[in-house]
Every structure is written in C-alpha cells, then in structure tokens.
Amino acid sequence: MIVVRKFVYNPSDDEREKASQSYLMSLIAIIGGLPLPIVNLIATAAFWVSSRRRGLFVRYHSTQALMSQFALLLINGFAFWWTISVIFGERVVTNDYFAYIAVVLLFNLLEFVATIFTAIIARDGRHAEWWFFGAVANLIFKNELAGIDIKKGRVI
C-alpha cells in the first residue's frame, strides 16, 4: 500500500526529478543485471550516496527506494540460490519451490508497478510513503521532520 500526500514544502523541479530518478535507478539496472539480484541494490545505493546532500524530499525518497531494493535483494537472492541449487546441485524441484518462485514473481511485479507509480508521484512533487518502508524512513528522518506534521503536510 502506498499513501500519497502533499509534501510539507513544494519541492523544486530539480528535487522532483532527482526523487523520481531514485526509484527509476532500480528499473534501469534491471536491463543490465536481471539474473543477479545485487545489481539493482548497487545502482540504487550509488544514487543514494550521491543524493545525501540534497533536499529532504530527495533524501527521503532515495532512502525509501534503497530500503525496498534491500528487501528485494533478500527475497530474490534466496530464489536465485535455490534455483542454482536445483539446476547444479542435489536439490529437486518441489511444490514449495514453485510456490516460492510464484510469490517472488508476484512480489517483483508489484514492486515494479509500485516503483513506476511512485516515480510518477515524486516527479509530480507529491509525497508517497510505502507500507513499512515509509514508516522506517519516517524514523530515519524524525529529527528533520520533528517540526513537521507529515500526515497533514504542514509545519506545526
């Protein structure tokens, strides 16, 4: 679930573009590293490092994108190594394997759609909080958000 709100200030066009790009980095990395789950995380982490000194809007969204890619790394990494062990190892294909692969494909599809949606929302200058990752990002930026009511989008 993604909650879309107006951000506490009107981000500049540059901030909107950079926040949108933080989500798109993982999609661009898919082209080069589809079979290797770490490639998307590395691309998003590189963008996160380069945007640490930008505005709060960019840092928040690049952090949220990085956390989602880390979760995908764990899920996809397990599927990758399970598949390698089935192909080259002693493991056999079971119903559990097919069920996990189906869940992984569904999760990746949902994350792909959510990433595109959030990139569009961020480019529009609105604030999107992903379930779980948005709450963690709020905790990370709680000192900077201390005087801001993020739910209502106004300074208190």
BELGI-V473783 format. One record per pair of residues at least 12 apart in sequence whose C-alpha atoms are under 8 Angstrom apart, sorted by the first residue. I is the first residue (numbers start at 1). J is the second residue. D is the distance in Angstrom with one decimal. If there is no record, write none. Layout:
# BELGI-V473783
i = (I & I)
j = (J & J)
d = (D & D)
This chain:
# BELGI-V473783
i = (1 & 1 & 2 & 2 & 2 & 2 & 2 & 3 & 3 & 3 & 3 & 4 & 4 & 4 & 4 & 4 & 5 & 5 & 5 & 5 & 5 & 5 & 6 & 6 & 6 & 6 & 6 & 7 & 7 & 7 & 7 & 7 & 8 & 8 & 8 & 8 & 8 & 8 & 9 & 9 & 10 & 11 & 11 & 15 & 15 & 15 & 15 & 16 & 16 & 16 & 16 & 16 & 16 & 17 & 17 & 18 & 19 & 19 & 19 & 19 & 19 & 19 & 19 & 19 & 20 & 20 & 20 & 20 & 20 & 20 & 20 & 21 & 22 & 22 & 22 & 22 & 22 & 22 & 22 & 22 & 23 & 23 & 23 & 23 & 23 & 23 & 23 & 23 & 24 & 24 & 24 & 25 & 25 & 25 & 25 & 26 & 26 & 26 & 26 & 26 & 27 & 27 & 29 & 35 & 36 & 37 & 37 & 37 & 37 & 37 & 38 & 38 & 40 & 41 & 41 & 41 & 41 & 44 & 44 & 44 & 44 & 45 & 47 & 48 & 48 & 48 & 57 & 60 & 60 & 63 & 64 & 64 & 64 & 64 & 67 & 68 & 72 & 75 & 76 & 79 & 79 & 79 & 82)
j = (130 & 131 & 114 & 128 & 129 & 130 & 131 & 128 & 129 & 130 & 131 & 121 & 126 & 127 & 128 & 129 & 126 & 127 & 128 & 151 & 152 & 153 & 125 & 126 & 127 & 152 & 153 & 125 & 126 & 127 & 150 & 153 & 148 & 149 & 150 & 153 & 154 & 155 & 153 & 154 & 125 & 57 & 125 & 54 & 55 & 57 & 58 & 57 & 58 & 122 & 123 & 124 & 125 & 122 & 123 & 58 & 57 & 58 & 59 & 61 & 62 & 119 & 122 & 123 & 61 & 118 & 119 & 120 & 121 & 122 & 123 & 119 & 44 & 47 & 48 & 58 & 61 & 62 & 65 & 119 & 44 & 61 & 62 & 65 & 115 & 116 & 118 & 119 & 115 & 116 & 119 & 40 & 43 & 44 & 47 & 40 & 41 & 43 & 44 & 69 & 40 & 112 & 43 & 80 & 80 & 72 & 73 & 76 & 77 & 80 & 73 & 77 & 69 & 66 & 69 & 70 & 73 & 62 & 65 & 66 & 69 & 66 & 62 & 62 & 63 & 66 & 127 & 137 & 141 & 137 & 130 & 133 & 134 & 137 & 133 & 133 & 108 & 104 & 104 & 100 & 101 & 104 & 97)
d = (6.1 & 5.3 & 7.9 & 6.3 & 5.5 & 4.5 & 6.0 & 5.6 & 5.2 & 6.5 & 7.8 & 7.8 & 6.8 & 5.6 & 4.4 & 6.5 & 6.0 & 5.1 & 6.3 & 7.3 & 7.8 & 7.1 & 7.7 & 5.0 & 5.5 & 7.9 & 5.7 & 7.4 & 5.7 & 5.1 & 7.3 & 5.5 & 7.1 & 7.9 & 6.7 & 4.5 & 5.3 & 6.9 & 7.9 & 8.0 & 6.8 & 6.8 & 6.0 & 7.8 & 6.9 & 6.7 & 5.8 & 7.7 & 7.3 & 5.8 & 4.7 & 6.8 & 5.5 & 7.7 & 5.6 & 6.1 & 6.8 & 4.5 & 7.6 & 5.6 & 6.4 & 7.3 & 6.0 & 7.0 & 8.0 & 7.4 & 4.3 & 6.7 & 7.9 & 5.2 & 5.2 & 7.0 & 6.7 & 6.4 & 7.3 & 7.9 & 6.8 & 5.0 & 6.5 & 7.9 & 7.7 & 7.7 & 7.1 & 5.6 & 5.8 & 7.4 & 7.3 & 5.7 & 7.2 & 7.3 & 6.7 & 7.5 & 6.2 & 5.7 & 7.4 & 4.8 & 7.1 & 6.4 & 5.8 & 7.5 & 7.6 & 7.6 & 6.4 & 7.8 & 7.8 & 7.7 & 5.5 & 6.0 & 6.0 & 7.8 & 6.1 & 7.9 & 6.8 & 6.9 & 5.3 & 6.2 & 7.0 & 7.7 & 7.1 & 5.7 & 7.4 & 6.1 & 7.4 & 5.4 & 6.6 & 7.1 & 8.0 & 6.6 & 7.5 & 6.8 & 7.8 & 5.8 & 6.4 & 6.1 & 6.5 & 6.8 & 7.6 & 6.8 & 6.8 & 7.5 & 6.6 & 7.4 & 8.0)
